[in-house]
Amino acid sequence: MAKSSSPVFGSSPGPWHTGLFGCFEDVPNCLITCFCPFVTFGQIAEIVDKGATFIFQSRICIAGMCCECTGGCLYSCFYRSKLRNQYALVESPCADCCVHCSCLCCALCQEYRELKKQGFDMSIGWEGNVEKKRHQMKMAPMAQGGMTR
């Protein structure tokens, strides 16, 4: 799971872990995003909203909005901004809405990769990541020498 859900107070924005056009760094996600961007968007929205947005809801919403062309881009750019603020990332290479409106698939792929780099397993959703982190924290004392009496 992620290092922290909010940036360090007073920290300046840092770079993304991967570039906007690094789509082929994760070929399976690239293909899914190209053919079904609402699948990737749903995964991103669930993690960014910390489980408050269910994958199914967000997939339906963006699928409907994609039919309107810019509607999906404008809706999804909100999540790019939210992700950037949570992890103190620079607004790059241009404004979030410009990135989403000009290259939606590349933007979604980059956001997906960023969340993976932040430690999320995108296939298990927010609750799965919370449970995974909880399990790791339980196992940490045992790995450090077991339990003492």
DSSP file with accessible surface (Angstrom, degrees, kcal/mol):
  #  RESIDUE AA STRUCTURE BP1 BP2  ACC     N-H-->O    O-->H-N    N-H-->O    O-->H-N    TCO  KAPPA ALPHA  PHI   PSI    X-CA   Y-CA   Z-CA
    1    1 A M              0   0   57      0, 0.0   119,-0.1     0, 0.0   129,-0.0   0.000 360.0 360.0 360.0 174.6    0.0    0.0    0.0
    2    2 A A        -     0   0   16      1,-0.1   117,-0.1   117,-0.1     3,-0.1  -0.172 360.0-127.1 -69.0 154.0    1.0    3.6   -0.3
    3    3 A K  S    S-     0   0  171    115,-0.3     2,-0.3     1,-0.3    -1,-0.1   0.921  91.0 -11.3 -61.3 -48.7    3.7    5.3    1.8
    4    4 A S        -     0   0   59    114,-0.1    -1,-0.3    82,-0.0     4,-0.1  -0.987  53.6-138.3-154.5 146.5    1.3    8.1    2.8
    5    5 A S  S    S+     0   0   57     -2,-0.3    -1,-0.0    -3,-0.1    -2,-0.0   0.502  91.4  40.8 -89.5  -2.9   -2.1    9.2    1.7
    6    6 A S  S    S-     0   0   69     81,-0.1    80,-0.2    82,-0.0    81,-0.1  -0.998  88.9-105.4-142.2 148.9   -1.2   12.9    1.8
    7    7 A P        -     0   0   54      0, 0.0     2,-0.2     0, 0.0    80,-0.1  -0.255  46.8 -89.4 -69.4 158.8    1.9   14.8    0.9
    8    8 A V    >   -     0   0  113      1,-0.1     3,-2.5     4,-0.1    -4,-0.0  -0.515  53.7-100.2 -67.0 130.6    4.3   16.2    3.5
    9    9 A F  T 3  S+     0   0  206      1,-0.3    -1,-0.1    -2,-0.2     3,-0.1  -0.283 106.9  11.1 -55.9 128.8    3.2   19.7    4.5
   10   10 A G  T 3  S+     0   0   75      1,-0.3    -1,-0.3    -3,-0.1     2,-0.2   0.437  93.1 138.9  83.9  -1.8    5.3   22.3    2.8
   11   11 A S    <   -     0   0   53     -3,-2.5    -1,-0.3     1,-0.1     3,-0.1  -0.482  52.4-124.4 -77.7 146.3    6.9   19.8    0.4
   12   12 A S        -     0   0   99     -2,-0.2    -4,-0.1     1,-0.1    78,-0.1  -0.637  38.4 -89.1 -86.7 150.2    7.3   20.9   -3.2
   13   13 A P        -     0   0   78      0, 0.0    76,-0.3     0, 0.0    75,-0.1  -0.256  45.4-155.2 -59.7 142.1    5.7   18.7   -5.9
   14   14 A G  B     -a   89   0A  25     74,-3.3    76,-2.7    73,-0.2     2,-0.0  -0.574  24.6 -79.8-110.9 177.3    7.9   15.9   -7.3
   15   15 A P        -     0   0  108      0, 0.0    -1,-0.1     0, 0.0     2,-0.1  -0.322  44.2-103.0 -77.4 158.9    8.0   14.1  -10.6
   16   16 A W        -     0   0   24      1,-0.1    95,-0.0     2,-0.1     4,-0.0  -0.432  29.9-121.0 -69.5 154.5    5.8   11.2  -11.6
   17   17 A H  S    S+     0   0   96     93,-0.1     2,-0.3    -2,-0.1    -1,-0.1   0.794  95.5  24.4 -70.2 -29.0    7.5    7.8  -11.4
   18   18 A T  S    S-     0   0   11     92,-0.1    -2,-0.1     2,-0.0    -1,-0.1  -0.945  89.7-102.4-134.0 159.3    6.9    7.2  -15.1
   19   19 A G    >   -     0   0   43     -2,-0.3     3,-1.6     1,-0.1    -2,-0.0  -0.295  31.7-109.7 -79.0 163.3    6.3    9.4  -18.1
   20   20 A L  T 3  S+     0   0   16      1,-0.3    90,-0.2     2,-0.1     3,-0.2   0.860 119.2  44.7 -59.2 -36.6    3.0   10.2  -19.8
   21   21 A F  T 3  S+     0   0  153      1,-0.2     3,-0.4     2,-0.1    -1,-0.3   0.128  80.5 103.6-100.5  24.5    4.0    8.2  -22.9
   22   22 A G    X   +     0   0   12     -3,-1.6     3,-2.3     1,-0.2     4,-0.3  -0.028  37.5 132.9 -91.0  32.5    5.4    5.2  -21.0
   23   23 A C  G >   +     0   0   14      1,-0.3     3,-1.5    -3,-0.2     7,-0.3   0.820  63.2  60.1 -54.8 -35.4    2.3    3.1  -21.7
   24   24 A F  G >  S+     0   0  157     -3,-0.4     3,-0.5     1,-0.3    -1,-0.3   0.468  79.9  84.7 -80.4   4.0    4.3    0.1  -22.8
   25   25 A E  G <  S+     0   0  121     -3,-2.3    -1,-0.3     1,-0.3     2,-0.2   0.718 106.9  28.1 -70.2 -21.4    5.9   -0.2  -19.4
   26   26 A D  G <> S+     0   0   23     -3,-1.5     4,-2.4    -4,-0.3    -1,-0.3  -0.714  77.3 178.2-137.9  82.4    2.8   -2.1  -18.5
   27   27 A V  H <> S+     0   0   67     -3,-0.5     4,-2.6    -2,-0.2     5,-0.2   0.899  77.4  53.6 -59.7 -45.2    1.5   -3.7  -21.7
   28   28 A P  H  > S+     0   0   87      0, 0.0     4,-2.3     0, 0.0    -1,-0.2   0.943 113.0  44.2 -57.8 -43.6   -1.5   -5.6  -20.2
   29   29 A N  H  > S+     0   0    4      1,-0.2     4,-2.9     2,-0.2     5,-0.2   0.904 110.6  55.8 -66.6 -37.3   -2.8   -2.3  -18.6
   30   30 A C  H  X S+     0   0    8     -4,-2.4     4,-2.4    -7,-0.3    -1,-0.2   0.935 109.9  45.1 -59.5 -45.5   -2.1   -0.4  -21.9
   31   31 A L  H  X S+     0   0   89     -4,-2.6     4,-2.0     2,-0.2     5,-0.3   0.927 113.9  48.3 -66.8 -44.7   -4.2   -2.8  -23.9
   32   32 A I  H  X S+     0   0   80     -4,-2.3     4,-3.1    -5,-0.2     7,-0.2   0.931 113.6  48.2 -59.8 -44.9   -7.1   -2.9  -21.3
   33   33 A T  H  < S+     0   0    0     -4,-2.9    -2,-0.2     1,-0.2    -1,-0.2   0.889 109.6  52.2 -66.2 -38.4   -7.0    0.9  -21.2
   34   34 A C  H  < S+     0   0   68     -4,-2.4    -1,-0.2    -5,-0.2    -2,-0.2   0.904 122.4  29.4 -64.1 -41.6   -7.0    1.4  -25.0
   35   35 A F  H  < S+     0   0  164     -4,-2.0    -2,-0.2     1,-0.2    -1,-0.2   0.781 138.9  19.0 -91.4 -29.2  -10.0   -0.9  -25.5
   36   36 A C    >X  +     0   0   46     -4,-3.1     3,-1.8    -5,-0.3     4,-0.9  -0.566  62.5 169.3-141.1  72.0  -11.9   -0.3  -22.2
   37   37 A P  H 3> S+     0   0   23      0, 0.0     4,-2.8     0, 0.0     5,-0.2   0.818  75.4  67.8 -59.7 -25.0  -10.7    2.9  -20.5
   38   38 A F  H 3> S+     0   0   73      1,-0.2     4,-2.1     2,-0.2     5,-0.1   0.790  94.1  58.1 -67.5 -23.6  -13.5    2.7  -18.0
   39   39 A V  H <> S+     0   0   32     -3,-1.8     4,-1.8    -7,-0.2    -1,-0.2   0.967 111.2  40.1 -68.0 -50.7  -12.0   -0.4  -16.5
   40   40 A T  H  X S+     0   0    0     -4,-0.9     4,-2.4     1,-0.2    -2,-0.2   0.925 114.6  53.4 -64.4 -42.5   -8.7    1.4  -15.6
   41   41 A F  H  X S+     0   0    0     -4,-2.8     4,-3.1     1,-0.2     5,-0.2   0.913 106.2  53.3 -59.9 -41.6  -10.6    4.5  -14.6
   42   42 A G  H  X S+     0   0    0     -4,-2.1     4,-2.1     1,-0.2    -1,-0.2   0.908 109.5  48.2 -60.1 -40.8  -12.7    2.5  -12.2
   43   43 A Q  H  X S+     0   0   28     -4,-1.8     4,-1.7     2,-0.2    -1,-0.2   0.920 114.2  46.3 -65.7 -43.4   -9.6    1.0  -10.5
   44   44 A I  H  X S+     0   0    0     -4,-2.4     4,-3.0     1,-0.2     5,-0.3   0.948 111.8  50.6 -64.2 -47.9   -8.0    4.5  -10.2
   45   45 A A  H  X S+     0   0    0     -4,-3.1     4,-2.5     1,-0.2     8,-0.3   0.892 108.4  52.5 -60.8 -40.3  -11.1    6.2   -8.9
   46   46 A E  H  <>S+     0   0   21     -4,-2.1     5,-3.0    -5,-0.2     7,-0.3   0.928 114.7  41.1 -63.3 -43.2  -11.6    3.5   -6.2
   47   47 A I  H ><5S+     0   0    3     -4,-1.7     3,-1.6     3,-0.2    -2,-0.2   0.945 115.7  48.9 -70.7 -46.5   -8.0    3.9   -4.9
   48   48 A V  H 3<5S+     0   0    1     -4,-3.0    -2,-0.2     1,-0.3    -1,-0.2   0.892 114.3  46.4 -62.8 -37.3   -7.9    7.7   -5.1
   49   49 A D  T ><5S-     0   0   19     -4,-2.5     3,-1.8    -5,-0.3    -1,-0.3   0.333 112.0-122.9 -86.4   7.2  -11.2    7.9   -3.3
   50   50 A K  T < 5S-     0   0   79     -3,-1.6    -3,-0.2     1,-0.3    -2,-0.1   0.883  74.0 -46.0  53.8  43.3  -10.1    5.4   -0.7
   51   51 A G  T 3 <S+     0   0   14     -5,-3.0    -1,-0.3     2,-0.2    -4,-0.1   0.346 114.8 110.8  87.7  -7.1  -13.0    3.1   -1.4
   52   52 A A  S <  S+     0   0   76     -3,-1.8     2,-0.6    -6,-0.3    -2,-0.1   0.813  75.0  55.4 -71.3 -28.4  -15.7    5.7   -1.4
   53   53 A T  S    S-     0   0   20     -8,-0.3     2,-0.2    -7,-0.3    -2,-0.2  -0.924  86.9-138.9-105.1 120.9  -16.2    5.3   -5.1
   54   54 A F     >  -     0   0  128     -2,-0.6     4,-2.2     1,-0.1     5,-0.3  -0.577  15.3-124.4 -80.5 143.4  -17.0    1.8   -6.1
   55   55 A I  H  > S+     0   0   36     -2,-0.2     4,-2.5     1,-0.2     5,-0.2   0.903 110.0  52.6 -52.8 -46.7  -15.3    0.5   -9.3
   56   56 A F  H  > S+     0   0  148      1,-0.2     4,-2.1     2,-0.2    -1,-0.2   0.920 109.0  49.5 -59.9 -44.7  -18.7   -0.5  -10.8
   57   57 A Q  H  > S+     0   0  110      1,-0.2     4,-2.3     2,-0.2    -1,-0.2   0.931 113.5  44.8 -58.7 -50.2  -20.2    3.0  -10.3
   58   58 A S  H  X S+     0   0    1     -4,-2.2     4,-2.5     1,-0.2     5,-0.3   0.865 110.6  54.5 -68.1 -33.4  -17.2    4.8  -11.8
   59   59 A R  H  X S+     0   0   72     -4,-2.5     4,-2.3    -5,-0.3    -1,-0.2   0.935 111.2  44.6 -64.4 -45.0  -17.0    2.5  -14.7
   60   60 A I  H  X S+     0   0   96     -4,-2.1     4,-2.3    -5,-0.2     5,-0.2   0.932 113.2  52.1 -64.7 -42.9  -20.6    3.1  -15.7
   61   61 A C  H  X S+     0   0   47     -4,-2.3     4,-2.1    -5,-0.2    -2,-0.2   0.947 114.7  39.3 -61.0 -50.1  -20.2    6.8  -15.2
   62   62 A I  H  X S+     0   0    0     -4,-2.5     4,-2.6     2,-0.2    -1,-0.2   0.872 111.7  58.1 -73.2 -31.1  -17.2    7.2  -17.4
   63   63 A A  H  X S+     0   0   34     -4,-2.3     4,-0.9    -5,-0.3    -1,-0.2   0.943 111.0  43.4 -61.7 -43.5  -18.5    4.8  -20.0
   64   64 A G  H >< S+     0   0   40     -4,-2.3     3,-0.5     1,-0.2     4,-0.4   0.908 115.2  48.7 -65.9 -40.9  -21.5    6.9  -20.4
   65   65 A M  H >< S+     0   0   55     -4,-2.1     3,-1.3     1,-0.2     7,-1.2   0.813 100.3  64.7 -71.7 -29.6  -19.5   10.1  -20.4
   66   66 A C  H >< S+     0   0   43     -4,-2.6     3,-1.6     1,-0.3    -1,-0.2   0.825  93.6  62.9 -63.2 -28.5  -17.1    8.8  -23.0
   67   67 A C  T << S+     0   0  114     -4,-0.9    -1,-0.3    -3,-0.5    -2,-0.2   0.768  99.7  54.1 -65.5 -24.5  -19.9    8.7  -25.4
   68   68 A E  T X  S-     0   0  134     -3,-1.3     2,-1.4    -4,-0.4     3,-0.5   0.265 103.1-140.4 -91.0  10.6  -20.2   12.5  -25.0
   69   69 A C  T <> S+     0   0   98     -3,-1.6     4,-0.8     1,-0.3     3,-0.5  -0.493  88.3  33.1  68.0 -88.8  -16.5   12.8  -25.9
   70   70 A T  H 3> S+     0   0   87     -2,-1.4     4,-2.7     1,-0.2     5,-0.3   0.717 103.0  76.8 -75.7 -18.3  -15.2   15.5  -23.5
   71   71 A G  H <> S+     0   0   11     -3,-0.5     4,-2.2    -6,-0.4    -5,-0.2   0.928  97.6  45.1 -57.2 -46.1  -17.5   14.6  -20.6
   72   72 A G  H  > S+     0   0    0     -7,-1.2     4,-2.6    -3,-0.5    -1,-0.2   0.890 112.8  51.5 -65.3 -38.7  -15.3   11.6  -19.7
   73   73 A C  H  X S+     0   0   14     -4,-0.8     4,-2.0    -8,-0.2    -2,-0.2   0.919 111.3  46.7 -65.2 -43.6  -12.1   13.6  -20.0
   74   74 A L  H  X S+     0   0   93     -4,-2.7     4,-0.9     2,-0.2    -2,-0.2   0.906 114.5  47.3 -67.3 -39.1  -13.4   16.3  -17.8
   75   75 A Y  H >X S+     0   0   63     -4,-2.2     4,-0.7    -5,-0.3     3,-0.5   0.938 114.7  45.6 -66.8 -45.2  -14.6   13.9  -15.2
   76   76 A S  H 3X S+     0   0    0     -4,-2.6     4,-1.5     1,-0.2     3,-0.4   0.812 102.5  64.1 -72.4 -26.6  -11.4   11.8  -15.2
   77   77 A a  H 3X S+     0   0    7     -4,-2.0     4,-2.3     1,-0.2    -1,-0.2   0.842  94.2  63.1 -67.3 -27.2   -9.1   14.9  -15.0
   78   78 A F  H <X S+     0   0  114     -4,-0.9     4,-2.1    -3,-0.5    -1,-0.2   0.909 103.7  47.8 -58.8 -40.9  -10.6   15.6  -11.6
   79   79 A Y  H  X S+     0   0   10     -4,-0.7     4,-2.7    -3,-0.4    -1,-0.2   0.844 107.3  55.3 -72.2 -31.5   -9.2   12.3  -10.4
   80   80 A R  H  X S+     0   0    0     -4,-1.5     4,-2.8     2,-0.2    -2,-0.2   0.946 110.0  46.8 -63.5 -44.3   -5.8   13.1  -11.9
   81   81 A S  H  X S+     0   0   33     -4,-2.3     4,-2.3     2,-0.2    -2,-0.2   0.912 112.6  49.5 -62.5 -42.4   -5.7   16.3  -10.0
   82   82 A K  H  X S+     0   0   68     -4,-2.1     4,-2.3     2,-0.2    -2,-0.2   0.929 112.1  47.4 -64.3 -44.0   -6.8   14.5   -6.8
   83   83 A L  H  X S+     0   0    0     -4,-2.7     4,-1.9     2,-0.2    -2,-0.2   0.931 111.0  52.2 -62.0 -45.3   -4.1   11.8   -7.3
   84   84 A R  H  <>S+     0   0   30     -4,-2.8     5,-2.2     1,-0.2     4,-0.5   0.911 111.2  46.8 -58.4 -44.0   -1.5   14.5   -7.9
   85   85 A N  H ><5S+     0   0  100     -4,-2.3     3,-0.6     1,-0.2    -1,-0.2   0.891 109.3  54.1 -67.7 -37.7   -2.4   16.3   -4.7
   86   86 A Q  H 3<5S+     0   0   21     -4,-2.3    -1,-0.2     1,-0.2    -2,-0.2   0.858 121.4  29.7 -64.6 -34.5   -2.4   13.1   -2.6
   87   87 A Y  T 3<5S-     0   0   26     -4,-1.9    -1,-0.2    -5,-0.2   -73,-0.2   0.212 107.8-116.6-114.4  16.7    1.1   12.2   -3.7
   88   88 A A  T < 5 +     0   0   23     -3,-0.6   -74,-3.3    -4,-0.5     2,-0.3   0.936  54.8 165.1  48.7  58.8    2.6   15.7   -4.3
   89   89 A L  B   < -a   14   0A   7     -5,-2.2    -1,-0.2   -76,-0.3    -2,-0.1  -0.808  38.8-107.3-105.1 147.9    3.2   15.2   -8.0
   90   90 A V        -     0   0   50    -76,-2.7     2,-1.2    -2,-0.3   -74,-0.1  -0.354  30.0-112.4 -70.2 150.5    3.9   18.0  -10.5
   91   91 A E        -     0   0   99      2,-0.1    -1,-0.1    -2,-0.1     4,-0.1  -0.741  59.9-156.0 -82.9  97.6    1.2   19.0  -13.0
   92   92 A S        -     0   0   50     -2,-1.2    -3,-0.0     1,-0.1     7,-0.0  -0.986  48.2  -4.8-144.1 147.2    3.1   17.8  -16.0
   93   93 A P  S    S-     0   0   84      0, 0.0     2,-0.2     0, 0.0    -1,-0.1  -0.996 128.4 -33.4 -80.1  -9.7    3.5   18.0  -19.0
   94   94 A C  S    S-     0   0   55      1,-0.1     5,-0.1     2,-0.0     0, 0.0  -0.846  95.0 -34.3-153.1-169.5    0.6   20.5  -18.9
   95   95 A A     >  -     0   0   45     -2,-0.2     4,-2.3     1,-0.1     3,-0.2  -0.178  59.3-115.7 -57.4 146.9   -2.7   21.1  -17.1
   96   96 A D  H  > S+     0   0    2      1,-0.2     4,-2.5     2,-0.2     5,-0.2   0.881 114.7  49.7 -53.0 -45.6   -4.5   18.0  -15.9
   97   97 A a  H  > S+     0   0   53      1,-0.2     4,-2.7     2,-0.2    -1,-0.2   0.886 109.7  51.8 -65.6 -35.1   -7.6   18.6  -18.1
   98   98 A C  H  > S+     0   0   70     -3,-0.2     4,-2.1     2,-0.2     5,-0.3   0.914 109.7  49.9 -65.4 -41.8   -5.3   19.2  -21.2
   99   99 A V  H  X S+     0   0    1     -4,-2.3     4,-2.3     1,-0.2     8,-0.3   0.947 115.4  42.7 -61.8 -47.3   -3.6   15.9  -20.5
  100  100 A H  H  < S+     0   0    0     -4,-2.5     4,-0.4     1,-0.2    -2,-0.2   0.884 115.5  47.7 -69.3 -38.2   -6.9   14.0  -20.2
  101  101 A C  H  < S+     0   0   60     -4,-2.7     3,-0.2    -5,-0.2    -1,-0.2   0.818 119.0  39.5 -74.5 -28.5   -8.6   15.7  -23.2
  102  102 A S  H  < S+     0   0   94     -4,-2.1    -2,-0.2    -5,-0.2    -1,-0.2   0.805 137.0   9.2 -90.7 -28.9   -5.6   15.2  -25.5
  103  103 A C     X  +     0   0   32     -4,-2.3     4,-2.4    -5,-0.3     5,-0.2  -0.441  64.8 166.5-152.5  70.5   -4.5   11.7  -24.5
  104  104 A L  H  > S+     0   0   28     -4,-0.4     4,-2.7     1,-0.2     5,-0.2   0.907  79.9  49.4 -55.4 -48.1   -7.0   10.0  -22.1
  105  105 A C  H  > S+     0   0   39      1,-0.2     4,-2.5     2,-0.2    -1,-0.2   0.917 112.0  47.5 -63.3 -42.7   -5.5    6.5  -22.5
  106  106 A C  H  > S+     0   0   20      2,-0.2     4,-2.4     1,-0.2    -1,-0.2   0.910 112.7  50.1 -64.2 -40.4   -2.0    7.7  -21.8
  107  107 A A  H  X S+     0   0    0     -4,-2.4     4,-2.4    -8,-0.3    -2,-0.2   0.936 111.9  46.8 -64.3 -45.2   -3.1    9.7  -18.8
  108  108 A L  H  X S+     0   0    0     -4,-2.7     4,-2.5     1,-0.2    -2,-0.2   0.915 112.1  50.8 -64.4 -40.6   -5.0    6.8  -17.3
  109  109 A C  H  X S+     0   0    1     -4,-2.5     4,-2.6    -5,-0.2    -1,-0.2   0.918 110.8  49.0 -62.4 -42.5   -2.1    4.4  -17.9
  110  110 A Q  H  X S+     0   0    5     -4,-2.4     4,-2.4   -90,-0.2    -2,-0.2   0.924 112.0  47.9 -63.7 -43.2    0.3    6.8  -16.2
  111  111 A E  H  X S+     0   0    0     -4,-2.4     4,-2.3     2,-0.2    -2,-0.2   0.909 111.4  51.0 -64.9 -41.0   -2.0    7.2  -13.2
  112  112 A Y  H  X S+     0   0   29     -4,-2.5     4,-2.0     1,-0.2    -2,-0.2   0.941 112.0  46.7 -60.1 -47.8   -2.4    3.4  -13.0
  113  113 A R  H  X S+     0   0   10     -4,-2.6     4,-2.6     1,-0.2    -2,-0.2   0.888 109.7  54.8 -63.7 -38.0    1.4    2.9  -13.0
  114  114 A E  H  X S+     0   0    0     -4,-2.4     4,-1.8     1,-0.2    -1,-0.2   0.929 107.4  48.7 -62.4 -44.1    1.8    5.7  -10.4
  115  115 A L  H  <>S+     0   0    0     -4,-2.3     5,-2.3     2,-0.2    -1,-0.2   0.898 110.8  51.2 -65.0 -36.3   -0.5    4.0   -8.0
  116  116 A K  H ><5S+     0   0   93     -4,-2.0     3,-1.7     1,-0.2    -2,-0.2   0.932 109.5  50.1 -63.3 -42.9    1.3    0.7   -8.5
  117  117 A K  H 3<5S+     0   0  125     -4,-2.6    -1,-0.2     1,-0.3    -2,-0.2   0.806 103.5  60.1 -65.2 -28.4    4.6    2.5   -7.8
  118  118 A Q  T 3<5S-     0   0   11     -4,-1.8  -115,-0.3    -5,-0.2    -1,-0.3   0.504 130.1 -96.8 -77.4  -3.9    3.0    3.9   -4.7
  119  119 A G  T < 5S+     0   0   31     -3,-1.7     2,-0.3     1,-0.3    -3,-0.2   0.495  76.8 139.1 106.7   7.2    2.5    0.3   -3.5
  120  120 A F      < -     0   0   10     -5,-2.3     2,-0.9  -119,-0.1    -1,-0.3  -0.622  49.0-140.8 -87.1 141.8   -1.0   -0.5   -4.5
  121  121 A D    >   -     0   0   56     -2,-0.3     3,-1.5     4,-0.2     4,-0.4  -0.889  18.0-162.3 -94.3 104.0   -2.1   -3.8   -6.0
  122  122 A M  G >  S+     0   0    5     -2,-0.9     3,-0.5     1,-0.3    -1,-0.1   0.721  80.1  65.3 -66.8 -19.6   -4.6   -2.5   -8.5
  123  123 A S  G 3  S+     0   0   89      1,-0.2    -1,-0.3     2,-0.1    -3,-0.0   0.669 101.7  47.6 -79.1 -13.6   -6.3   -5.8   -9.0
  124  124 A I  G <> S-     0   0   68     -3,-1.5     4,-1.1     1,-0.2    -1,-0.2   0.438  98.0-140.4-110.5   1.4   -7.6   -6.0   -5.4
  125  125 A G  H <>  -     0   0    6     -3,-0.5     4,-1.9    -4,-0.4    -4,-0.2  -0.010  41.5 -53.1  70.3-177.7   -9.1   -2.6   -5.0
  126  126 A W  H  > S+     0   0   36      2,-0.2     4,-2.5     1,-0.2     5,-0.2   0.947 135.1  47.2 -63.6 -52.7   -9.1   -0.3   -1.9
  127  127 A E  H  > S+     0   0  127      1,-0.2     4,-2.6     2,-0.2     5,-0.2   0.898 111.7  51.9 -59.9 -40.8  -10.4   -2.8    0.6
  128  128 A G  H  X S+     0   0   24     -4,-1.1     4,-2.5     1,-0.2    -1,-0.2   0.901 110.6  48.2 -62.1 -40.0   -8.1   -5.5   -0.6
  129  129 A N  H  X S+     0   0    0     -4,-1.9     4,-2.4     2,-0.2    -2,-0.2   0.889 110.7  50.9 -68.9 -37.8   -5.1   -3.2   -0.2
  130  130 A V  H  X S+     0   0   26     -4,-2.5     4,-2.5     2,-0.2    -2,-0.2   0.940 112.9  46.0 -63.3 -45.3   -6.2   -2.2    3.3
  131  131 A E  H  X S+     0   0   98     -4,-2.6     4,-2.5     2,-0.2    -2,-0.2   0.909 111.5  52.2 -64.8 -39.9   -6.5   -5.8    4.3
  132  132 A K  H  X S+     0   0   81     -4,-2.5     4,-2.4     2,-0.2    -1,-0.2   0.926 111.1  47.1 -61.7 -44.4   -3.1   -6.6    2.7
  133  133 A K  H  X S+     0   0   79     -4,-2.4     4,-2.3     2,-0.2    -2,-0.2   0.916 110.9  52.0 -64.2 -41.9   -1.5   -3.8    4.6
  134  134 A R  H  X S+     0   0  122     -4,-2.5     4,-1.8     1,-0.2    -2,-0.2   0.919 110.8  47.9 -59.9 -44.0   -3.2   -5.0    7.9
  135  135 A H  H  X S+     0   0  107     -4,-2.5     4,-2.0     1,-0.2    -2,-0.2   0.908 110.4  51.6 -64.6 -41.2   -1.9   -8.5    7.3
  136  136 A Q  H  X S+     0   0   88     -4,-2.4     4,-1.5     1,-0.2    -1,-0.2   0.884 108.4  51.6 -63.4 -38.4    1.6   -7.2    6.6
  137  137 A M  H  < S+     0   0  125     -4,-2.3    -1,-0.2     1,-0.2    -2,-0.2   0.870 109.6  49.8 -68.5 -34.6    1.6   -5.2    9.8
  138  138 A K  H  X S+     0   0  138     -4,-1.8     4,-0.5     1,-0.2    -1,-0.2   0.869 113.1  46.9 -67.4 -37.7    0.6   -8.3   11.8
  139  139 A M  H  X S+     0   0   85     -4,-2.0     4,-1.9     1,-0.2     3,-0.3   0.728  93.5  79.3 -78.9 -21.0    3.4  -10.3   10.2
  140  140 A A  H  X S+     0   0   40     -4,-1.5     4,-1.2     1,-0.2    -1,-0.2   0.905  90.4  50.7 -58.3 -46.3    6.1   -7.7   10.8
  141  141 A P  H  4>S+     0   0   70      0, 0.0     5,-0.8     0, 0.0     3,-0.3   0.896 110.3  51.1 -61.5 -35.0    6.7   -8.5   14.5
  142  142 A M  H >X5S+     0   0   98     -4,-0.5     3,-1.2    -3,-0.3     4,-1.0   0.890 107.3  52.8 -68.1 -36.5    7.1  -12.2   13.7
  143  143 A A  H 3<5S+     0   0   90     -4,-1.9    -1,-0.2     1,-0.3    -3,-0.1   0.755 101.5  62.6 -69.8 -22.2    9.6  -11.5   10.9
  144  144 A Q  T 3<5S-     0   0  166     -4,-1.2    -1,-0.3    -3,-0.3    -2,-0.2   0.194 140.8 -56.0 -90.8  17.3   11.6   -9.4   13.4
  145  145 A G  T <45S-     0   0   69     -3,-1.2    -2,-0.2     3,-0.0    -3,-0.2   0.526  82.7 -95.2 125.2   9.4   12.3  -12.4   15.7
  146  146 A G     << -     0   0   33     -4,-1.0     2,-0.3    -5,-0.8    -3,-0.0  -0.137  63.3 -40.0  80.2-177.8    9.0  -13.8   16.6
  147  147 A M        -     0   0  164     -5,-0.0     2,-0.3     1,-0.0    -5,-0.0  -0.607  54.5-148.0 -86.8 144.6    6.9  -13.2   19.6
  148  148 A T              0   0  133     -2,-0.3    -2,-0.0     1,-0.0    -3,-0.0  -0.813 360.0 360.0-111.0 153.6    8.5  -12.9   23.1
  149  149 A R              0   0  296     -2,-0.3    -1,-0.0     0, 0.0     0, 0.0  -0.662 360.0 360.0-101.3 360.0    7.1  -13.9   26.4
